[in-house]
Amino acid sequence: MTSSRQDAWTQDEDLLLAEIVLRHIREGGTQLAAFEEVGKKLSRTSAACGFRWNSFVRKQYKTGIDIAKIQRKQLKSRVITKDEEQPVRFSYIDGQSITSLSEVIRYLESIEQIQQQSSELLEANEELQYKLEQLQEKVTVLEKEKKVLESNLYTVEEDYKALIEIMERARKMVVLKEDEKSRKVKFQMEKNGNLERVENK
């Protein structure tokens, strides 16, 4: 019974997975059979191989898949007699097998399309970089304004505290004066020579 590995995939394993799947596509086989073959070679389950292919590796081999499908059609439509039987010769461009001039043209067209998409992405990236720089400048300005507002707020709070203290002192002084005033007692001399207490007005 084959043990099932669960460790991370290496670049060599991804390459092996791609080569076997592309071969199965080219030869008219199923991807399930390809996953089973890879699983046996790498001691992984076919489900793990299928998940790795669909989630990561397949995205990197779109051109290779298209070419493999073309080759599959050509192999199906080709009728070779014993007299005409010759080995199929493959040429390779960027690791992808090419069997005819039309496939070379298709491949070059796909490269041109990729380059066009790359230039569009570069332009979009430059535009986003410019917008990002503008936003960073706005953030810098807003941060400076925030600091000024915080400083002003601190000044207002300090002034408010000082005003409250002044008002409290004034209130205490008024209370103290009224208290002192109520404590003062006045006397006046009567005609007969006696002292008479006079109420404060």
C-alpha positions in Angstrom: 0.0 0.0 0.0 1.4 3.4 -1.0 1.9 5.9 1.8 0.2 9.2 1.3 2.5 12.2 1.6 1.2 15.5 2.9 4.3 17.7 2.7 4.6 20.7 0.5 5.0 20.3 -3.3 8.5 21.0 -4.8 9.2 22.7 -8.1 10.4 19.4 -9.5 7.2 17.7 -8.5 5.1 20.4 -10.1 7.1 20.0 -13.3 6.6 16.2 -13.3 2.9 16.7 -12.7 2.7 19.1 -15.6 4.6 16.8 -18.0 2.5 13.8 -17.3 -0.8 15.6 -17.5 0.2 17.3 -20.8 1.3 13.9 -22.2 -2.1 12.4 -21.3 -3.9 15.3 -22.9 -1.8 15.0 -26.0 -2.2 11.3 -26.3 -6.0 11.4 -25.6 -5.9 10.1 -22.1 -7.8 11.4 -19.1 -6.5 13.7 -16.4 -7.7 11.3 -13.8 -5.3 8.7 -15.2 -2.6 11.3 -15.2 -3.2 12.1 -11.6 -3.1 8.4 -10.7 0.2 8.0 -12.5 1.7 11.0 -10.8 0.4 9.8 -7.4 2.2 6.5 -7.8 5.5 8.2 -8.7 5.3 10.8 -5.9 3.6 8.6 -3.2 0.7 11.0 -3.1 -3.0 10.5 -3.6 -4.6 11.1 -7.0 -6.9 13.6 -5.3 -3.9 15.5 -4.0 -2.4 15.6 -7.5 -5.7 16.7 -9.0 -6.0 19.5 -6.4 -2.5 20.7 -7.0 -3.0 20.7 -10.8 -6.3 22.6 -10.7 -5.4 25.1 -8.0 -1.8 26.0 -9.0 0.0 24.2 -11.8 -2.6 24.4 -14.5 -2.6 28.2 -14.5 1.1 28.2 -15.5 0.6 25.9 -18.5 -2.3 27.4 -20.3 -0.3 27.6 -23.6 1.0 24.1 -23.1 -2.5 22.8 -22.6 -3.8 24.5 -25.8 -0.9 23.0 -27.8 -1.4 19.6 -26.3 -5.1 19.7 -27.3 -4.0 20.7 -30.9 -1.6 17.8 -31.0 -4.3 15.4 -29.8 -6.6 16.5 -32.6 -3.8 16.1 -35.1 -2.9 12.6 -33.8 -6.6 11.6 -34.0 -7.1 12.9 -37.5 -3.8 11.5 -38.9 -4.0 8.2 -40.7 -0.6 6.6 -41.2 -0.1 3.5 -43.3 2.7 1.1 -42.8 4.5 2.6 -45.8 4.1 6.1 -44.5 4.8 5.2 -41.0 7.5 7.6 -39.6 8.3 8.7 -36.1 6.6 12.0 -35.2 9.3 14.6 -34.7 8.8 17.3 -32.1 10.5 20.6 -31.7 10.5 22.4 -28.4 9.9 26.1 -27.7 10.1 27.2 -24.1 9.6 23.5 -23.0 6.5 23.1 -25.2 6.4 20.6 -28.0 5.5 22.0 -31.5 4.7 19.7 -34.4 3.7 22.0 -37.3 4.2 25.5 -38.7 0.6 26.4 -37.8 1.3 25.6 -34.2 4.4 27.8 -34.3 2.2 30.6 -35.6 -0.4 30.0 -32.9 2.3 29.9 -30.3 3.8 33.2 -31.5 0.4 34.8 -31.6 -0.2 33.7 -28.0 3.2 35.2 -27.0 2.2 38.4 -28.7 -1.1 38.4 -26.9 0.7 37.8 -23.6 3.1 40.7 -24.3 0.2 43.0 -25.1 -1.5 42.0 -21.9 1.8 42.6 -20.0 2.1 46.1 -21.5 -1.5 46.9 -20.5 -0.8 45.6 -17.0 2.3 47.8 -16.8 0.3 50.8 -17.8 -2.4 50.0 -15.3 0.3 49.5 -12.7 1.9 52.8 -13.4 -1.4 54.5 -13.2 -2.1 52.9 -9.8 1.4 53.9 -8.6 0.6 57.5 -9.6 -2.7 57.4 -7.7 -1.0 55.8 -4.7 1.6 58.6 -4.6 -1.2 61.2 -4.7 -3.0 59.4 -1.9 0.2 59.3 0.1 0.7 63.0 -0.4 -2.9 63.6 0.8 -2.4 61.4 3.8 0.8 63.5 4.7 -1.2 66.8 4.4 -4.1 65.3 6.5 -1.7 64.1 9.2 -0.2 67.6 9.4 -3.7 69.2 9.7 -4.5 66.6 12.3 -1.5 67.6 14.4 -2.4 71.3 14.1 -6.0 70.5 15.2 -4.8 68.4 18.1 -2.5 71.2 19.2 -5.3 73.8 19.0 -7.6 71.5 20.9 -5.0 71.1 23.7 -4.7 74.9 23.9 -8.5 75.3 24.1 -8.7 72.7 26.9 -5.9 74.4 28.8 -7.6 77.8 28.4 -10.9 76.3 29.6 -9.2 74.8 32.7 -7.6 78.2 33.5 -11.0 80.0 33.1 -12.7 77.5 35.4 -9.9 78.1 38.0 -10.4 81.9 37.7 -14.1 81.6 38.1 -13.7 79.3 41.1 -11.3 81.8 42.7 -13.7 84.7 42.1 -16.6 82.8 43.6 -14.6 82.0 46.7 -13.6 85.7 47.0 -17.2 86.8 46.8 -18.2 84.2 49.4 -15.4 85.3 51.7 -16.3 89.0 51.4 -19.9 88.4 52.1 -18.9 86.3 55.1 -16.5 89.0 56.4 -19.2 91.6 55.8 -21.7 89.6 57.9 -19.3 89.3 60.7 -18.6 93.1 61.0 -20.5 94.7 63.9 -21.0 98.4 64.3 -21.8 100.4 67.4 -22.8 104.0 67.9 -23.0 106.2 71.0 -26.5 107.1 72.2 -27.3 110.5 73.7 -27.3 109.1 77.2 -23.8 107.7 76.6 -24.6 104.1 76.1 -23.3 102.0 73.1 -25.9 100.8 70.7 -25.4 98.0 68.2 -26.2 99.0 64.6 -27.4 96.4 62.1 -25.4 96.2 58.8 -27.2 97.4 55.8 
